[in-house]
Amino acid sequence: MNVVPAITATKTFDESFAREVMRSERLRITVVVIGLTIIAGRWASLWLFWPETIELQLGSALNLAALSTLWVVLLTYELYVLARLTVLLRRGKRLPTIFRYTNAFVEISLPTMIMLFGLEASSPAYVLYTPPAWAYFLFIILATLRLDFWLCLFTGLVAAIEYTLLTIHVVSQPQTGPIDPLLIAPLSHGVRVGLLIGAGVLAGLVSLQVRRQFTRALRSVEEQNRILGMFGQHVSPAVVDRLLSQDVELGGEVRHVCVMFLDIQGFTSYSESRQPEEVVTYLNRLFAVMIDAVNAHNGIVNKFLGDGFMAVFGAPITDPSDCRNAVAASLEIVRRTEAMSAAGEIETTHIRIGLHAGEAVTGNVGSSARKEYTIIGDVVNLASRLEQLNKQFGSTLLVSETVLQRLGDEALRAVQTLPHGPMQVRGREQAVEVFEIQPTA
């Protein structure tokens, strides 16, 4: 089972998040382009059908020409940024930071330039209360889609500085006709400057929250992919959910586990007289049932061993019911295998299972290029030996005394146990109490 190294996983996350930021940036620019197009269409309609309105708003045809040129340049610029973003996304590259700040500066300066053109149309002070003055807030709101707190704050600060400079310039101009003193009162404009800065901070906080949600979502997907990469496709969705929710440590640690070894009796003879395709089909059909049984009882298939496998209960998630789950899974495997054989769904099949429980070291073993989640310890060796002892007794399911002791009274009443006495197991000096388990009639 291949596992993505930590450095590579972090790099993958950073790249994924950068793509999400660029997609959000592309959405923001698309909104800006649509808005600019709508406003350009409105001005074109006014110029064609109500030219006197345009003259009233802009003061002269020269202003209209200059503003139209500005509008075309800005729209062309935004379309260029949109196209570049699309190309960078396809190539998997990022938008340079300086380019993002430059784009923010250009966009937030648009209301300022529009108001400068409107100075000739009316008394200068009134320009500060026209719709373009409120467009600052629109661009600050759209800045949240940049998913960058400092860019949002930068947008708000630039808007505040430009509005302050514009106000100083406007108030210093001679006013045409009487004007309400409140329009040029420093306090009213100071409040608006404060609102612009506050809006930038608020937009930054919102973008920060959205960014965190993006991060959590991407981290969740990354963690799920990491777990699936660690355990292959042989982990039930329930186990994956528990791994994600419990922040399980996958490094080396000692756990109490129950290990299952399973083998198909007579498989070598069977495979010798069959085509490879038949053998694979047979194994897939049989293993599908067995894996379902292991998953249903909170176990995982850790290794496939040709015509058998090793499964573990109690890791990577500690489970005090590991032995009960292992016995229940074993009995279900036996029952379903016999049912499939009786129904003619598969060739008549007999299996052998050995179970032993105890302390084992669990965790990732390997290198940065390839790792495997594995179980190491005497518990593994003894479970394998018990599976092989089935040949001697002609049995199907053998367990150690340790497993039997951890079943509990209720589970013991649901099965029949047949002691085979202390057995000398290859590789161990001390004899092992071995029991055969059968379901009650």
C-alpha positions, 0 to 999 in steps of 0.5 A: 500500500503506497502512502504519500510522504508528509512533505509531498502531502503538504505540497499537494495541499498547498497546491490544492488550496492555491487552486481554490483561491485562484478559482475564487479570484476568477469568480470575483473578476467575472463579477467585476467584468459583468458589472462593468459591462452592464454599466457600459451598456447603461451609459451607451443607452443614455448617450444614444437616447438621452444625451442631455442626461450624460451631459448633466452627469459628466459635464462635457463630451470630453469627459465622456470620451475620457471616461469611456476610454478609461472604461474600455481600458479597465474592461480590457485589463479585467478580461486579460486578468481573467484569461491569465487566471484561466491559463494559470489554473490549467497549467497548475501555476499560481498568480504572483502576489504582486499582481494580486495587489496591483489588481486590487489597487487598480480596481479600488481606484476606479470610483476615485477616477469616476468622481474626478471626471464628475467634478465639472458636472456639479458643485465639487462637494456633491461628487462625494455623495454620488453613487461612485463614492459607494462603489468603494464598499462594493469592491471591498465586499468583492475583495472577500473572494480573494481569500486573503486578509491582508489583500482585503485590508489593503483594499480598504486602506487604499479606498480610505486614502484615496477618498481622503485625498479626493475629499481634500481636493474637492473641498479646496475647489470653489463651490458653484452655488450654495452648499450644505455645510455638512457636505464639507464637514470634516467629521462626516467625511472622517466617519466615511474614511473610518467605515472604509477602513472598518469595511476592509478589516471586516472583509478580511475577517470574513475572507479569513473565516472562508479561508479556514473553512476551505482549509478544513474541507481540503484537510479533511479530504487530504486526511481521508485520502491518506487513510484510504492510501494507508489501508487500501480499499479494505477499510469500511466507511465506518472505520474511516469516519472513526479514524477521521474523527478520533485523530488516530496516531498511525505511528508506531505504538503498542496496542492490544489486538486480535489477529485473524489468519485465514486460509482456503483449504486445498486451494493449490490443487484447485488452482492447478486445474483451473484457468487463471481467470477462473481462479481470480473470479473465484477469489474475488467472489469469496474475498468480497464476502469475507472482507464484508464480514471483517468490515462489519465487525470493525476489523481491517484486512491488513494483508492478502497472502495469496489464497488467504489474508491477515486481518486485525481487530483493535487497530488502528482504533482501540476496541475493547471488543476486539476478540468478540468482533474477531470471533463474530466475523470468523463465524460469519465468514464460515457461515456465508462460505458454507452457504455459497458452497451449498448454493453452488455459487462457488466451488465447494470450499473449506477454510481455516481460521486462527485467532490470537490476541495480545499486545503488538506494535502497530504503525507505519513501516517502510520508507518515505517512498513506500510505507505499510501499516503493519502489525508486529509481534508474537500475537501475529506469529501465534495466530498464523500457527493456530490457523495451520493447526486446523489441518491437524484437528480437521477443524475450521476455527481455532483460537487461543485461550487468551481470545476465549477469556476475552469473549465474555459470558454472553458471547461464550453462550452463543458458541460451542467450545472444544478444548484441544489441550495445551499444544506445542506450537512451532516457534514457542517454548511454552505450550498454548491452550488451543480451543475450537469454536463452533456456532451453537446448533 
